[in-house]
Structure formats: structure tokens, C-alpha cells
Amino acid sequence: MDLLTEAESRRLVRFSEDKSVITYVHQNISRNYRNPEEKVQAETFCKLVLRYHYPVENIRQYVSITDGSGVRQADMMVYNDAKHTSPHIVVECKKEDSSEQEFAQATNQAFAYAHLTAGTLKYVWTTSGIKNAYYLFDKESSIRETISDIPQYGVQKLSAYKFAYNG
């Protein structure tokens, strides 16, 4: 079963009859599923819940972040708590056919959002669905360390590798 079908059966998402609109049930947010970036965002949301096991209550989508006098919107934030007080992962999505420049720009956006949010240590994930970049970010020291993956829910320390031979 693919992620979106599983998410729909678990009532995490709901589609309109013609599959043009997706609704994220927990936040009651409906979006245009014909938008190529929305397809990546939907898949990423499903991965966070179904593969990484983050509680849906800890995830917010389309989060407004104040940057000086302007307001920007992060695609997704995963929090350490259901009250959304402690950001854990900043996720920025791009459409599958994004250029390297667009992907790099999305990564820079994600770091800017990570810097503007509360807390010091957090993870950054940029994805186009086919390309992923994962980072550990420390706001105090401005460290951007490339890592193999984001942690699963409840994992305190990441492995130095993502896959193991005969693992």
C-alpha cells in the first residue's frame, strides 16, 4: 500500500472525489492537490506520521513565521510537543522537477525558518520527493551539519549511517 492510500485509510488525509483537493484532517486544511509541490508536501507529511512515527498532533503545516516586519510560511514544522512550543524539525518541500538552484534556495529558506523559531538545536529537512537533504542545526553556534536522515520519533541519537550492509 502506498503512503497516501495508507494515510487516507487511517483518516490522516482526505481527497475530493476528483482527487483535485487534499484535506489534512487533523488541521482541517484543504489544498490544491494538482499543484506539484503539494504532492511532495502530502507525501512528506505521510512519511513523518507513518514512517517516522511522529504524532500527527506534533506536526503543523503551512506555519507562519515572522521575519522582521514580514511574515513567511514554512511548509511544515514538527514539534517536540503537541502544544507546538518546541520546534524539532523544519521541513521545506519543492516540486519533484526543481532545479539544483531552487532546491538550494529551499534549503536556505528552511535554515532561515529554523533560525527564526524558538529553541536552539533542531533538524532541517529539504525534499523534492526524489531528492532529500538532512541537517542538524544549532542556532547558538550556527552549525549546519549534514546528516544521513532525520530522527524517528523518540530517537535521541542518530546513527552515522542510514543503511547497513546485511542490516
Protein Blocks (a to p, Z undefined) as FASTA:
>chain_A
ZZklmmmmnomaccdfkopaccdfklopacdfkbmklmmmmmmmmmmmmmnopafklpce
hiacdehjbccddfbdcdfbfnopacfbdcddddfklcfklmmmmmmmmmmmmmmpgcjb
dcddddehjaccdddddfklopacddfbdcdehiabdcfbfbdghZZ
